[in-house]
Amino acid sequence: YYNFIDKAEKGELSVGDACPDFTAATYKIENGTDGKTFTTGGEQFTLSDYEGKVVVVNFWATNCAPCKAELPEFNQIQVDYADDVVVVALDGEADFSEELLAGWLNRAPDSEGWEEFSLTFGRYVAAENDIYALLGFKSGALPATLIVDKEGNIAFQKEGSMHYADLEAQ
């Protein structure tokens, strides 16, 4: 057994550094005839728009079981701390177009109920804007989480699963 996450190469950014600004495409949640559904063409999520709030950035993928398992806990943090915290969950799967990911979110059993989540779902395209690398992650390990404090500095970085208690402590 070799724990690759513990051996992950650290990026140039670390806790205490100013977090670089970034923008990611988000998904809309619309009311349709069959209930709420994810659609493309959402707003842009730009970090600098949330100055004065704690921003939690979670990187996940559809083929990552720990990623999908922790998303309800990230959503609960968003619900419980809505006045002070913004949670954005970003998928960067190169094989998925924006439309394919929206379809997966609407149909996959793993994502059942996510249309009711308060957190923001978004995506980035690494070839155009590698937010994962920009925020100091290099290994490609998922899930990965970064927390930006109210002053715009990196307060926490982790490659690996997070739970509600871990998030709340941070």
DSSP file with accessible surface (Angstrom, degrees, kcal/mol):
  #  RESIDUE AA STRUCTURE BP1 BP2  ACC     N-H-->O    O-->H-N    N-H-->O    O-->H-N    TCO  KAPPA ALPHA  PHI   PSI    X-CA   Y-CA   Z-CA
    1    1 A Y              0   0  249      0, 0.0     2,-0.4     0, 0.0     0, 0.0   0.000 360.0 360.0 360.0 130.1    0.0    0.0    0.0
    2    2 A Y        -     0   0  129      5,-0.0     2,-1.2     4,-0.0     3,-0.1  -0.987 360.0-142.3-130.8 121.8    1.4    3.4   -1.0
    3    3 A N     >  -     0   0   47     -2,-0.4     4,-0.8     1,-0.2     3,-0.1  -0.707  18.4-178.5 -88.0  98.1   -0.5    6.5    0.0
    4    4 A F  T  4 S+     0   0  152     -2,-1.2     3,-0.3     1,-0.2     4,-0.2   0.825  77.5  62.1 -67.1 -30.7   -0.1    8.8   -3.0
    5    5 A I  T >4 S+     0   0   58      1,-0.2     3,-1.4     2,-0.2    -1,-0.2   0.931 102.8  49.4 -63.8 -42.4   -2.0   11.6   -1.4
    6    6 A D  T 34 S+     0   0  114      1,-0.3    -1,-0.2    -3,-0.1    -2,-0.2   0.765 114.6  46.5 -66.3 -23.2    0.5   11.9    1.4
    7    7 A K  T 3< S+     0   0  128     -4,-0.8    -1,-0.3    -3,-0.3    -2,-0.2   0.297  83.8 138.8 -99.6   8.3    3.3   12.0   -1.1
    8    8 A A    <   -     0   0   12     -3,-1.4     2,-0.3    -4,-0.2    -3,-0.1  -0.240  61.0-109.8 -60.0 139.7    1.6   14.5   -3.4
    9    9 A E        -     0   0  126      1,-0.1   129,-0.7   128,-0.0   130,-0.4  -0.521  34.6-126.5 -69.4 130.5    3.8   17.2   -4.8
   10   10 A K  B     -A  137   0A 157     -2,-0.3   127,-0.1   128,-0.1    -1,-0.1  -0.577  19.8-130.9 -81.9 142.1    3.1   20.5   -3.3
   11   11 A G        -     0   0   17    125,-1.2    -1,-0.1    -2,-0.3   126,-0.1  -0.101  30.8 -95.6 -79.5-177.7    2.3   23.5   -5.5
   12   12 A E  S    S+     0   0  173    125,-0.1     2,-0.3     2,-0.0    -1,-0.1   0.720 103.9  75.0 -75.3 -21.4    3.8   26.9   -5.3
   13   13 A L        +     0   0   36      4,-0.0     2,-0.3     3,-0.0    -2,-0.2  -0.712  60.3 169.8 -92.5 146.1    0.9   28.3   -3.2
   14   14 A S    >   -     0   0   60     -2,-0.3     3,-2.3     4,-0.1   140,-0.3  -0.906  44.7 -55.9-145.4 174.8    0.5   27.4    0.4
   15   15 A V  T 3  S+     0   0   86     -2,-0.3   140,-0.2     1,-0.3     3,-0.1  -0.253 121.9  28.5 -55.1 133.2   -1.5   28.4    3.5
   16   16 A G  T 3  S+     0   0   51    138,-3.4    -1,-0.3     1,-0.4     2,-0.1   0.075  92.6 117.9 100.2 -20.5   -1.2   32.1    4.2
   17   17 A D  S <  S-     0   0   60     -3,-2.3   137,-3.3   137,-0.1    -1,-0.4  -0.429  76.7 -98.2 -75.6 153.1   -0.5   33.1    0.6
   18   18 A A  B     -B  153   0B  69    135,-0.3   135,-0.3    -2,-0.1    -1,-0.1  -0.510  41.5-122.2 -66.6 134.4   -2.9   35.4   -1.3
   19   19 A C        -     0   0   17    133,-2.9   116,-0.1    -2,-0.2    -1,-0.1  -0.675  24.1-121.0 -82.0 128.4   -5.3   33.3   -3.4
   20   20 A P        -     0   0   38      0, 0.0     2,-0.1     0, 0.0    27,-0.1  -0.391  30.9-108.4 -66.3 146.3   -5.2   34.2   -7.1
   21   21 A D        +     0   0   79     26,-0.1     2,-0.3    25,-0.1    25,-0.0  -0.420  43.8 175.1 -71.4 150.9   -8.5   35.2   -8.6
   22   22 A F        -     0   0    8     -2,-0.1    25,-2.1     2,-0.0     2,-0.4  -0.983  22.0-145.9-152.6 160.8  -10.2   32.8  -11.0
   23   23 A T  E     -C   46   0C  51     -2,-0.3     2,-0.3    23,-0.2    23,-0.2  -0.994  17.0-179.0-131.5 137.3  -13.4   32.5  -12.9
   24   24 A A  E     -C   45   0C   3     21,-2.3    21,-3.3    -2,-0.4   100,-0.2  -0.984  31.3-109.4-135.0 147.9  -15.3   29.3  -13.6
   25   25 A A  E     -CD  44 123C  24     98,-1.1    98,-2.4    -2,-0.3     2,-0.3  -0.475  37.5-157.3 -71.1 143.1  -18.5   28.5  -15.5
   26   26 A T  E     - D   0 122C  10     17,-1.4    16,-1.4    96,-0.3     2,-0.3  -0.791  12.2-116.4-119.4 167.0  -21.4   27.4  -13.3
   27   27 A Y        -     0   0   16     94,-2.3    94,-0.3    -2,-0.3     2,-0.3  -0.772  20.9-135.0-101.6 145.9  -24.6   25.5  -13.9
   28   28 A K  E     -I   39   0D  79     11,-2.5    11,-2.5    -2,-0.3     2,-0.5  -0.684   7.7-145.1 -91.3 152.7  -28.1   26.8  -13.6
   29   29 A I  E     -I   38   0D  64     -2,-0.3     2,-0.3     9,-0.2     9,-0.2  -0.983  26.7-177.5-117.4 115.4  -30.8   24.9  -11.8
   30   30 A E  E     -I   37   0D  83      7,-2.8     7,-2.6    -2,-0.5     2,-0.6  -0.858  30.2-116.8-116.0 151.1  -34.2   25.5  -13.5
   31   31 A N  E     +I   36   0D 135     -2,-0.3     5,-0.2     5,-0.2     2,-0.2  -0.753  43.8 171.5 -84.1 121.2  -37.7   24.3  -12.8
   32   32 A G  E >   -I   35   0D  41      3,-2.3     3,-1.5    -2,-0.6     4,-0.0  -0.586  51.3 -87.6-118.4-174.6  -38.9   22.1  -15.6
   33   33 A T  T 3  S+     0   0  147      1,-0.3     3,-0.1    -2,-0.2    -2,-0.0   0.799 129.3  45.3 -66.5 -26.1  -41.9   20.0  -16.2
   34   34 A D  T 3  S-     0   0  153      1,-0.4    -1,-0.3     0, 0.0     2,-0.2   0.147 126.3 -91.5-101.7  18.2  -40.2   17.0  -14.5
   35   35 A G  E <  S-I   32   0D  34     -3,-1.5    -3,-2.3     2,-0.0    -1,-0.4  -0.620  76.7 -14.0 103.9-167.1  -38.9   19.1  -11.6
   36   36 A K  E     -I   31   0D  79     -5,-0.2     2,-0.3    -2,-0.2    -5,-0.2  -0.466  65.3-179.6 -74.3 141.9  -35.6   20.9  -11.1
   37   37 A T  E     -I   30   0D  45     -7,-2.6    -7,-2.8    -2,-0.2     2,-0.4  -0.978  29.3-113.8-140.3 153.5  -32.8   20.2  -13.6
   38   38 A F  E     +I   29   0D   4     -2,-0.3     2,-0.3    64,-0.3    -9,-0.2  -0.705  38.5 177.8 -82.3 135.8  -29.2   21.3  -14.2
   39   39 A T  E     -I   28   0D  35    -11,-2.5   -11,-2.5    -2,-0.4     3,-0.2  -0.935  27.2-110.1-134.1 161.6  -28.7   23.3  -17.4
   40   40 A T  S    S+     0   0   43     -2,-0.3   -13,-0.1   -13,-0.2    59,-0.0  -0.248  86.2  63.8 -80.0 174.5  -25.7   25.0  -19.0
   41   41 A G        +     0   0   51    -15,-0.2    -1,-0.2     1,-0.1   -14,-0.2   0.773  66.8 153.6  81.9  28.5  -25.3   28.7  -19.3
   42   42 A G        -     0   0   14    -16,-1.4   -14,-0.1    -3,-0.2   -15,-0.1  -0.038  51.1 -75.4 -74.0-174.9  -25.2   29.6  -15.6
   43   43 A E        -     0   0  156    -16,-0.2   -17,-1.4   -18,-0.1     2,-0.4  -0.248  50.7-101.2 -72.1 170.0  -23.4   32.6  -14.2
   44   44 A Q  E     -C   25   0C 108    -19,-0.2     2,-0.7    -3,-0.1   -19,-0.2  -0.778  26.6-139.1 -90.9 137.8  -19.7   32.8  -13.9
   45   45 A F  E     -C   24   0C   2    -21,-3.3   -21,-2.3    -2,-0.4     2,-0.5  -0.902  24.4-178.8 -96.0 118.4  -18.2   32.2  -10.5
   46   46 A T  E >   -C   23   0C  23     -2,-0.7     3,-1.6   -23,-0.2     4,-0.3  -0.983  24.7-144.1-120.6 124.1  -15.4   34.7   -9.8
   47   47 A L  G >  S+     0   0   14    -25,-2.1     3,-2.4    -2,-0.5    -1,-0.1   0.891  97.5  59.7 -53.3 -45.3  -13.5   34.4   -6.6
   48   48 A S  G >  S+     0   0   59      1,-0.3     3,-1.1   -26,-0.3    -1,-0.3   0.708  91.0  70.7 -63.8 -16.8  -13.1   38.2   -6.2
   49   49 A D  G <  S+     0   0  112     -3,-1.6    -1,-0.3     1,-0.2    -2,-0.2   0.639  96.4  54.3 -70.0 -13.2  -16.9   38.7   -6.2
   50   50 A Y  G X  S+     0   0   74     -3,-2.4     3,-1.9    -4,-0.3    -1,-0.2   0.037  71.4 150.6-114.8  27.7  -17.0   37.0   -2.7
   51   51 A E  T <   +     0   0  169     -3,-1.1   100,-0.1     1,-0.3    99,-0.1  -0.311  68.3  33.3 -58.2 136.9  -14.5   39.2   -0.9
   52   52 A G  T 3  S+     0   0   44     98,-1.5     2,-0.3     1,-0.3    -1,-0.3   0.403 106.7  88.0  92.5  -3.2  -15.4   39.3    2.8
   53   53 A K  S <  S-     0   0   69     -3,-1.9     2,-0.4    96,-0.2    -1,-0.3  -0.901  83.4-110.6-121.5 155.7  -16.8   35.8    2.8
   54   54 A V  E     -e   85   0C  36     30,-2.8    32,-2.6    -2,-0.3     2,-0.5  -0.724  35.2-155.9 -80.0 130.7  -15.0   32.4    3.3
   55   55 A V  E     -eF  86 148C   2     93,-2.3    93,-3.1    -2,-0.4     2,-0.6  -0.962   7.1-162.6-115.6 124.9  -14.9   30.6    0.0
   56   56 A V  E     -eF  87 147C   6     30,-3.1    32,-2.7    -2,-0.5     2,-0.6  -0.940   6.1-165.9-106.3 120.4  -14.6   26.8    0.0
   57   57 A V  E     -eF  88 146C   0     89,-3.3    89,-2.5    -2,-0.6     2,-0.5  -0.944   5.3-172.2-109.6 120.6  -13.5   25.4   -3.4
   58   58 A N  E     -eF  89 145C   0     30,-2.7    32,-3.3    -2,-0.6     2,-0.5  -0.958  10.5-154.2-115.8 128.1  -14.0   21.6   -3.9
   59   59 A F  E     +eF  90 144C   1     85,-3.2    85,-1.4    -2,-0.5     2,-0.3  -0.892  29.2 156.6-100.0 130.1  -12.6   19.8   -6.9
   60   60 A W  E     -e   91   0C   4     30,-2.2    32,-0.7    -2,-0.5     2,-0.3  -0.873  26.3-150.2-144.4 172.3  -14.5   16.6   -7.7
   61   61 A A    >   -     0   0    3     -2,-0.3     3,-1.5     3,-0.3     7,-0.2  -0.987  28.3-119.4-148.5 154.7  -15.2   14.2  -10.6
   62   62 A T  T 3  S+     0   0   11     -2,-0.3    48,-0.1     1,-0.3    -1,-0.1   0.762 114.1  51.2 -66.2 -25.7  -18.0   11.9  -11.6
   63   63 A N  T 3  S+     0   0  132      1,-0.1     2,-0.7     4,-0.0    -1,-0.3   0.262  89.1  94.6 -95.5  13.1  -15.8    8.8  -11.4
   64   64 A a    <>  -     0   0   16     -3,-1.5     4,-2.1     1,-0.2    -3,-0.3  -0.877  54.4-168.8-111.0 101.2  -14.5    9.6   -7.9
   65   65 A A  H  > S+     0   0   70     -2,-0.7     4,-2.4     1,-0.2     5,-0.2   0.909  88.5  50.1 -59.1 -44.4  -16.6    7.9   -5.2
   66   66 A P  H  > S+     0   0   62      0, 0.0     4,-1.6     0, 0.0    -1,-0.2   0.884 109.1  54.5 -62.7 -33.4  -15.1    9.8   -2.3
   67   67 A a  H  > S+     0   0    0      1,-0.2     4,-1.1     2,-0.2     3,-0.2   0.947 111.2  42.9 -61.2 -50.1  -15.8   13.1   -4.2
   68   68 A K  H  < S+     0   0   34     -4,-2.1     3,-0.3    -7,-0.2    -1,-0.2   0.865 111.3  56.1 -67.4 -33.7  -19.5   12.2   -4.6
   69   69 A A  H  < S+     0   0   68     -4,-2.4     4,-0.3     1,-0.2    -1,-0.2   0.833 109.2  45.7 -68.5 -31.8  -19.8   11.0   -1.0
   70   70 A E  H >X S+     0   0    3     -4,-1.6     4,-1.8    -3,-0.2     3,-0.8   0.690  89.0  84.6 -88.2 -15.9  -18.5   14.2    0.5
   71   71 A L  H 3X S+     0   0    0     -4,-1.1     4,-2.5    -3,-0.3     5,-0.2   0.879  85.7  55.9 -58.5 -39.1  -20.6   16.7   -1.6
   72   72 A P  H 3> S+     0   0   58      0, 0.0     4,-2.1     0, 0.0    -1,-0.3   0.887 107.7  50.9 -60.6 -31.6  -23.7   16.5    0.7
   73   73 A E  H <> S+     0   0   58     -3,-0.8     4,-1.8    -4,-0.3    -2,-0.2   0.889 108.7  50.1 -72.6 -36.6  -21.4   17.5    3.6
   74   74 A F  H  X S+     0   0    1     -4,-1.8     4,-1.9     1,-0.2    -1,-0.2   0.903 110.2  51.8 -64.0 -40.2  -20.1   20.5    1.6
   75   75 A N  H  X S+     0   0   17     -4,-2.5     4,-2.5     1,-0.2    -2,-0.2   0.904 105.7  54.0 -63.0 -40.6  -23.7   21.4    0.9
   76   76 A Q  H  X S+     0   0   82     -4,-2.1     4,-3.1     1,-0.2     5,-0.2   0.887 106.1  52.7 -63.7 -35.5  -24.6   21.2    4.6
   77   77 A I  H  X S+     0   0    8     -4,-1.8     4,-2.2     2,-0.2    -1,-0.2   0.929 108.8  50.8 -62.1 -43.4  -21.8   23.6    5.4
   78   78 A Q  H  < S+     0   0   20     -4,-1.9    -2,-0.2     2,-0.2     7,-0.2   0.923 114.1  44.2 -59.9 -43.1  -23.2   26.0    2.7
   79   79 A V  H >< S+     0   0   67     -4,-2.5     3,-1.0     1,-0.2    -2,-0.2   0.949 116.2  45.0 -67.0 -47.5  -26.7   25.7    4.3
   80   80 A D  H 3< S+     0   0   79     -4,-3.1    -1,-0.2     1,-0.2    -2,-0.2   0.773 126.1  30.0 -71.1 -27.1  -25.5   26.1    7.9
   81   81 A Y  T >X S+     0   0   82     -4,-2.2     4,-2.4    -5,-0.2     3,-1.7  -0.084  74.7 139.0-123.6  35.7  -23.1   29.0    7.3
   82   82 A A  T <4  +     0   0   47     -3,-1.0    -1,-0.1     1,-0.3    -2,-0.1   0.768  69.6  55.9 -56.4 -30.7  -24.9   30.7    4.3
   83   83 A D  T 34 S+     0   0  139      1,-0.2    -1,-0.3    -3,-0.1    -2,-0.1   0.768 123.8  21.5 -74.3 -23.9  -24.3   34.2    5.6
   84   84 A D  T <4 S+     0   0   77     -3,-1.7   -30,-2.8     1,-0.1     2,-0.4   0.549 115.1  61.5-119.8 -14.4  -20.5   33.8    5.8
   85   85 A V  E  <  -e   54   0C  15     -4,-2.4     2,-0.4   -32,-0.2   -30,-0.2  -0.947  49.1-167.0-127.6 141.9  -19.5   30.9    3.5
   86   86 A V  E     -e   55   0C  11    -32,-2.6   -30,-3.1    -2,-0.4     2,-0.5  -0.997  12.2-162.5-123.3 127.6  -19.7   30.2   -0.2
   87   87 A V  E     -e   56   0C   0     -2,-0.4    33,-2.5   -32,-0.2     2,-0.4  -0.951   7.5-177.4-112.8 129.2  -19.1   26.7   -1.5
   88   88 A V  E     -eg  57 120C   0    -32,-2.7   -30,-2.7    -2,-0.5     2,-0.6  -0.993  11.5-157.5-126.1 129.4  -18.3   26.0   -5.1
   89   89 A A  E     -eg  58 121C   0     31,-3.0    33,-2.8    -2,-0.4     2,-0.5  -0.941  15.6-163.8-107.8 116.4  -17.8   22.4   -6.4
   90   90 A L  E     -eg  59 122C   0    -32,-3.3   -30,-2.2    -2,-0.6     2,-0.4  -0.879   9.8-163.7-110.7 130.7  -15.8   22.3   -9.6
   91   91 A D  E     +eg  60 123C   0     31,-1.9    33,-1.8    -2,-0.5   -30,-0.2  -0.913   8.7 178.2-106.9 134.9  -15.5   19.5  -12.0
   92   92 A G        +     0   0   19    -32,-0.7    34,-0.4    -2,-0.4     2,-0.3   0.006  19.0 154.2-125.4  28.5  -12.6   19.5  -14.5
   93   93 A E    >   -     0   0   30    -33,-0.2     3,-1.2     1,-0.2     8,-0.1  -0.433  32.9-155.1 -65.5 119.8  -13.1   16.3  -16.4
   94   94 A A  T 3  S+     0   0   99     -2,-0.3    -1,-0.2     1,-0.3    31,-0.0   0.786  90.4  57.4 -66.1 -28.2  -11.6   16.7  -19.9
   95   95 A D  T 3  S+     0   0  149      2,-0.0     2,-0.5     1,-0.0    -1,-0.3   0.568  95.2  77.7 -81.6  -9.0  -13.8   14.0  -21.4
   96   96 A F    <   -     0   0   49     -3,-1.2     2,-0.1     4,-0.1    -1,-0.0  -0.898  67.6-151.3-106.4 125.2  -17.0   15.7  -20.4
   97   97 A S     >  -     0   0   48     -2,-0.5     4,-2.4     1,-0.1     5,-0.2  -0.377  38.0-101.4 -76.4 169.1  -18.4   18.7  -22.2
   98   98 A E  H  > S+     0   0   50      1,-0.2     4,-2.1     2,-0.2     5,-0.2   0.912 125.4  49.7 -58.1 -40.8  -20.5   21.1  -20.2
   99   99 A E  H  > S+     0   0  118      2,-0.2     4,-2.3     1,-0.2    -1,-0.2   0.898 108.9  51.2 -67.9 -40.3  -23.7   19.6  -21.7
  100  100 A L  H  > S+     0   0   96      2,-0.2     4,-2.5     1,-0.2    -1,-0.2   0.911 110.3  49.0 -64.7 -39.9  -22.6   16.0  -20.8
  101  101 A L  H  X S+     0   0    1     -4,-2.4     4,-2.8     2,-0.2    -2,-0.2   0.923 109.6  51.4 -67.2 -40.5  -21.8   17.0  -17.2
  102  102 A A  H  X S+     0   0    6     -4,-2.1     4,-1.7    -5,-0.2   -64,-0.3   0.927 110.9  49.5 -59.8 -41.6  -25.2   18.7  -16.9
  103  103 A G  H  X S+     0   0    9     -4,-2.3     4,-1.6     2,-0.2     5,-0.3   0.912 110.2  49.8 -63.5 -42.1  -26.8   15.5  -18.3
  104  104 A W  H  X S+     0   0   47     -4,-2.5     4,-2.7     1,-0.2     3,-0.4   0.936 108.8  52.6 -61.7 -45.0  -24.9   13.3  -15.8
  105  105 A L  H  < S+     0   0    2     -4,-2.8    -1,-0.2     1,-0.2    -2,-0.2   0.846 113.3  45.3 -58.9 -33.6  -26.0   15.6  -12.9
  106  106 A N  H  < S+     0   0   63     -4,-1.7    -1,-0.2    -5,-0.2    -2,-0.2   0.762 126.0  25.5 -81.6 -26.5  -29.6   15.2  -14.0
  107  107 A R  H  < S+     0   0  183     -4,-1.6    -2,-0.2    -3,-0.4    -3,-0.2   0.681  88.1 103.1-115.5 -22.4  -29.6   11.4  -14.6
  108  108 A A    ><  -     0   0   14     -4,-2.7     3,-1.4    -5,-0.3     4,-0.2  -0.420  63.2-139.2 -71.8 135.2  -27.0    9.7  -12.5
  109  109 A P  G >  S+     0   0  110      0, 0.0     3,-1.4     0, 0.0    -1,-0.1   0.852 103.1  63.7 -58.2 -31.6  -28.2    7.9   -9.4
  110  110 A D  G 3  S+     0   0   85      1,-0.3    -5,-0.1   -48,-0.1    -2,-0.1   0.745 104.2  46.2 -63.6 -24.7  -25.1    9.2   -7.6
  111  111 A S  G X  S+     0   0    1     -3,-1.4     3,-2.3    -7,-0.2     4,-0.4   0.263  77.7 142.0-104.3  13.4  -26.3   12.8   -8.0
  112  112 A E  T <  S+     0   0  162     -3,-1.4    -6,-0.1     1,-0.3    -5,-0.1  -0.301  75.4  12.2 -59.5 127.7  -30.0   12.2   -6.9
  113  113 A G  T >  S+     0   0   26      1,-0.0     3,-1.8    -2,-0.0    -1,-0.3   0.299  90.5 115.3  89.6  -9.0  -31.2   15.2   -5.0
  114  114 A W  G X   +     0   0    9     -3,-2.3     3,-1.9     1,-0.3    -2,-0.1   0.776  62.5  72.2 -66.6 -21.9  -28.2   17.5   -5.9
  115  115 A E  G 3  S+     0   0   49     -4,-0.4    -1,-0.3     1,-0.3   -78,-0.1   0.705  95.5  54.8 -65.7 -15.1  -30.6   19.8   -7.7
  116  116 A E  G <  S+     0   0  114     -3,-1.8    -1,-0.3   -80,-0.1    -2,-0.2   0.486  84.8 117.1 -92.1  -4.9  -31.8   20.9   -4.3
  117  117 A F    <   -     0   0   34     -3,-1.9   -41,-0.0    -4,-0.2    -3,-0.0  -0.285  57.8-149.5 -65.6 150.0  -28.3   21.7   -3.1
  118  118 A S  S    S+     0   0   72    -43,-0.1    -1,-0.1     2,-0.1   -31,-0.1   0.640  70.2  94.1 -91.1 -19.6  -27.4   25.3   -2.1
  119  119 A L  S    S-     0   0    7      1,-0.1     2,-0.5   -33,-0.1   -31,-0.2  -0.250  83.2-106.9 -70.0 165.7  -23.8   25.1   -3.1
  120  120 A T  E     - g   0  88C  41    -33,-2.5   -31,-3.0   -94,-0.0     2,-0.5  -0.821  25.3-151.7 -97.8 127.1  -22.7   26.2   -6.6
  121  121 A F  E     + g   0  89C   6     -2,-0.5   -94,-2.3   -94,-0.3     2,-0.3  -0.850  29.3 154.1 -95.5 135.1  -21.8   23.6   -9.2
  122  122 A G  E     -Dg  26  90C   1    -33,-2.8   -31,-1.9    -2,-0.5     2,-0.3  -0.856  26.3-144.8-146.5-178.9  -19.3   24.6  -11.8
  123  123 A R  E     -Dg  25  91C  23    -98,-2.4   -98,-1.1   -33,-0.3     2,-0.3  -0.985   3.4-160.5-151.0 156.1  -16.6   23.4  -14.1
  124  124 A Y        -     0   0   26    -33,-1.8     2,-0.6    -2,-0.3     6,-0.1  -0.941  18.4-133.2-134.4 157.2  -13.4   24.4  -15.6
  125  125 A V    >>  -     0   0   49     -2,-0.3     4,-3.2     4,-0.2     3,-1.6  -0.957  12.8-153.4-113.6 110.7  -11.4   23.3  -18.6
  126  126 A A  H 3> S+     0   0   46     -2,-0.6     4,-0.5   -34,-0.4    -1,-0.1   0.835  93.2  58.8 -56.1 -35.5   -7.8   22.6  -17.7
  127  127 A A  H 34 S+     0   0  103      1,-0.2    -1,-0.3     2,-0.2     3,-0.1   0.779 119.9  29.1 -66.0 -24.4   -6.6   23.3  -21.3
  128  128 A E  H <4 S+     0   0  163     -3,-1.6    -2,-0.2     1,-0.2    -1,-0.2   0.781 143.2   0.3-101.5 -38.4   -8.1   26.8  -21.1
  129  129 A N  H  <  -     0   0   64     -4,-3.2     2,-1.9  -107,-0.0     3,-0.2  -0.628  62.8-160.4-158.5  86.9   -7.9   27.7  -17.3
  130  130 A D     X  +     0   0   65     -4,-0.5     4,-2.7     1,-0.2     5,-0.2  -0.513  18.3 170.3 -80.4  84.3   -6.4   25.1  -15.0
  131  131 A I  H  > S+     0   0    0     -2,-1.9     4,-2.2     1,-0.2     6,-0.2   0.866  73.4  61.3 -63.5 -35.4   -7.9   26.3  -11.8
  132  132 A Y  H  4>S+     0   0   14      1,-0.2     5,-1.9     2,-0.2    -1,-0.2   0.951 112.4  36.5 -56.0 -52.0   -6.7   23.2  -10.0
  133  133 A A  H >45S+     0   0   47      1,-0.2     3,-2.0     3,-0.2    -2,-0.2   0.894 112.3  59.8 -69.7 -39.2   -3.1   24.0  -10.8
  134  134 A L  H 3<5S+     0   0   69     -4,-2.7    -1,-0.2     1,-0.3    -2,-0.2   0.865 103.0  53.3 -56.4 -35.7   -3.6   27.7  -10.3
  135  135 A L  T 3<5S-     0   0    0     -4,-2.2    -1,-0.3    -5,-0.2    -2,-0.2   0.300 129.3 -93.0 -90.3  13.5   -4.7   27.1   -6.7
  136  136 A G  T < 5S+     0   0    7     -3,-2.0  -125,-1.2     1,-0.3     2,-0.4   0.508  82.9 128.4  97.8   6.0   -1.6   25.1   -5.9
  137  137 A F  B   < +A   10   0A   8     -5,-1.9    -1,-0.3    -6,-0.2  -127,-0.1  -0.800  17.9 160.4 -95.8 136.9   -2.5   21.5   -6.5
  138  138 A K        +     0   0  100   -129,-0.7    -1,-0.1    -2,-0.4  -128,-0.1   0.606  56.8  71.2-124.6 -24.1   -0.2   19.5   -8.8
  139  139 A S  S    S-     0   0   55   -130,-0.4     3,-0.1     1,-0.1  -129,-0.1   0.740  89.0-127.9 -75.2 -24.3   -0.8   15.8   -8.2
  140  140 A G        +     0   0   50      1,-0.3     2,-0.1    -8,-0.0    -1,-0.1   0.465  54.5 153.8  87.7   0.6   -4.2   15.5   -9.9
  141  141 A A        -     0   0   22   -137,-0.1    -1,-0.3  -136,-0.1    19,-0.1  -0.404  35.4-119.2 -67.0 139.2   -5.6   13.8   -6.7
  142  142 A L  S    S+     0   0   58     17,-0.1     2,-0.2    -3,-0.1    19,-0.1  -0.967  82.4  39.5-131.3 149.4   -9.3   14.1   -6.1
  143  143 A P  S    S+     0   0    2      0, 0.0    17,-3.1     0, 0.0     2,-0.3   0.607  74.2 170.5 -71.7 161.9  -11.1   15.2   -4.1
  144  144 A A  E     -FH  59 159C   0    -85,-1.4   -85,-3.2    15,-0.3     2,-0.4  -0.993  12.4-163.8-139.3 143.4   -9.2   18.3   -3.3
  145  145 A T  E     -FH  58 158C   0     13,-3.2    13,-2.4    -2,-0.3     2,-0.4  -0.989   8.4-176.3-134.6 138.7  -10.3   21.3   -1.2
  146  146 A L  E     -FH  57 157C   0    -89,-2.5   -89,-3.3    -2,-0.4     2,-0.5  -0.995   9.8-158.3-131.0 136.5   -9.1   24.8   -0.8
  147  147 A I  E     -FH  56 156C   7      9,-2.5     8,-3.3    -2,-0.4     9,-1.4  -0.976   3.3-160.7-118.2 128.8  -10.5   27.3    1.7
  148  148 A V  E     -FH  55 154C   3    -93,-3.1   -93,-2.3    -2,-0.5     6,-0.2  -0.922  17.4-134.8-107.2 128.8  -10.0   31.1    1.2
  149  149 A D    >   -     0   0   43      4,-3.1     3,-2.0    -2,-0.5   -96,-0.2  -0.142  33.6 -91.0 -77.7 177.3  -10.5   33.3    4.2
  150  150 A K  T 3  S+     0   0   86      1,-0.3   -98,-1.5   -98,-0.2   -97,-0.2   0.710 126.3  55.2 -63.7 -20.6  -12.4   36.6    4.2
  151  151 A E  T 3  S-     0   0  141   -100,-0.1    -1,-0.3     2,-0.1  -100,-0.1   0.415 121.6-104.0 -92.1  -0.2   -9.2   38.6    3.4
  152  152 A G  S <  S+     0   0   28     -3,-2.0  -133,-2.9     1,-0.3     2,-0.3   0.634  78.2 130.4  89.4  15.5   -8.6   36.5    0.2
  153  153 A N  B     -B   18   0B  53   -135,-0.3    -4,-3.1     1,-0.0     2,-0.5  -0.743  67.8-101.4-101.8 152.1   -5.8   34.4    1.6
  154  154 A I  E     +H  148   0C   1   -137,-3.3  -138,-3.4    -2,-0.3    -6,-0.2  -0.554  41.0 172.5 -72.0 120.8   -5.5   30.6    1.5
  155  155 A A  E     +     0   0C  38     -8,-3.3     2,-0.3    -2,-0.5    -7,-0.2   0.642  63.7   9.8-101.9 -19.9   -6.5   29.3    4.9
  156  156 A F  E     -H  147   0C  31     -9,-1.4    -9,-2.5  -142,-0.1     2,-0.3  -0.965  53.7-175.9-163.8 139.6   -6.5   25.6    4.1
  157  157 A Q  E     +H  146   0C  48     -2,-0.3     2,-0.3   -11,-0.2   -11,-0.2  -0.994  14.6 163.9-138.0 137.0   -5.5   23.1    1.4
  158  158 A K  E     -H  145   0C  77    -13,-2.4   -13,-3.2    -2,-0.3     2,-0.6  -0.952  28.0-154.5-155.2 135.3   -6.0   19.4    1.3
  159  159 A E  E    S+H  144   0C  17     -2,-0.3   -15,-0.3   -15,-0.2     2,-0.2  -0.949  71.5  45.4-102.4 119.5   -6.0   16.6   -1.3
  160  160 A G  S    S-     0   0    7    -17,-3.1    -2,-0.1    -2,-0.6   -15,-0.1  -0.680  97.4 -35.3 132.1 173.2   -8.3   13.9    0.0
  161  161 A S        -     0   0   44     -2,-0.2     2,-0.3   -19,-0.1   -94,-0.1  -0.258  47.8-162.1 -68.3 150.2  -11.7   13.5    1.5
  162  162 A M        -     0   0    1    -96,-0.2     2,-0.3   -95,-0.1   -89,-0.1  -0.952   1.4-158.0-128.3 149.7  -13.3   16.0    3.9
  163  163 A H     >  -     0   0   98     -2,-0.3     4,-2.6   -90,-0.1     3,-0.3  -0.798  37.1 -97.4-121.9 167.7  -16.2   15.5    6.3
  164  164 A Y  H  > S+     0   0   52     -2,-0.3     4,-3.0     1,-0.2     5,-0.2   0.900 123.1  50.2 -51.7 -48.9  -18.6   18.1    7.8
  165  165 A A  H  > S+     0   0   67      1,-0.2     4,-2.2     2,-0.2    -1,-0.2   0.890 110.8  50.2 -61.4 -38.3  -16.6   18.2   11.1
  166  166 A D  H  > S+     0   0   64     -3,-0.3     4,-1.6     2,-0.2    -1,-0.2   0.930 113.5  45.3 -64.1 -46.2  -13.4   18.8    9.2
  167  167 A L  H  < S+     0   0   10     -4,-2.6    -2,-0.2     1,-0.2    -1,-0.2   0.925 112.3  50.8 -63.0 -45.0  -14.9   21.6    7.2
  168  168 A E  H  < S+     0   0   92     -4,-3.0    -1,-0.2    -5,-0.2    -2,-0.2   0.898 107.5  53.8 -62.4 -39.2  -16.5   23.2   10.2
  169  169 A A  H  <        0   0   82     -4,-2.2    -1,-0.2    -5,-0.2    -2,-0.2   0.876 360.0 360.0 -64.4 -33.9  -13.2   23.1   12.1
  170  170 A Q     <        0   0  112     -4,-1.6    -1,-0.2    -5,-0.1    -2,-0.2   0.799 360.0 360.0 -76.9 360.0  -11.5   24.9    9.3
